[in-house]
Structure formats: C-alpha cells, structure tokens
Amino acid sequence: MPVDTVMRVVPQLISEGRYTRPSLGVESDDDINDRLKRASGIEGMFVLRVDPGSPAGDRPG
C-alpha cells in the first residue's frame, strides 16, 4: 500500500473510526460511456447524474 494512502486514511480511521472515500458526486456507466464514445467520437466521460450538494453539484454563489 502506498505511503500516501496510509497517511490519508489512517488519521481519519483513528479520529472517526471509519474512512469515507472522496467522491465528486457524479454517476456514470462504463458500458453506456463506451457506446456513446464510439457513436459520437467524443473522448471523455458522459455524466448520467450529478448528486445535489456534492462537489460536482455545488454552484459558486
């Protein structure tokens, strides 16, 4: 396990008893993305849904 991972995870485990993985708050589907990329010729990720209140869903204010 990389030391960077240990340094990020262990303090949270000690202080909170669990580790919450960071998330952008978007939903995608690999199969759908593959089909859409082939059909459109566009590279990248097609976002199916953005969770309100997530980092991806927050709007500057």
N, C-alpha and C positions, 0 to 999 in steps of 0.2 A: 504494500500500500504506500503510495507517495506521501512523503512527509507533509506536503502542503495540505493534503486531505486530512491527515491526522490533526494538524494544527487548526483546521477549520472546524472539524467535527467534535473533537474531544472536549474543548471548553464548553460547548453547548450541551453535550451529554452530561458533564459534571454539574453545570448550573441548573439545567432544566429536566434532566433525566431522560431526554429524548432528543433526536436530531430531526429537524424539519428541513427537507431539501428545498433549495431555492427554486422558484418557478416563475416564468414570465406570465403565466395565466392564459396561454393560448392552447387551442385544441387543433390537432391535425391528424391526418390518417395517411400512413405511408403508401398504401395501395391507391388511394384516391390521388395523392400527390404525384405518384409515378404516372398514372394515366393522364392527369391534367398537364404534366410537363411534356409528355410525348405529344399530346394533342395540340398544345399551344406553342411549344418550342421555347417556353419561358423557363429559365432556371430559377431555383429558389424553393420556398415553401409556401404552399397555399394554406392560409389560415381558415379553418372552418368556424371557429368560435373564439371570442375573447371574453374571459371572465370579468364581469364588472368589479371594480375595486382592486383588480390585480395591477401589477406594474405595467402590463401592456394595455390595460383598460383605463388607467388614470389619465385624465386630460389635465394639462397645465392650466392653472387657473385664474 
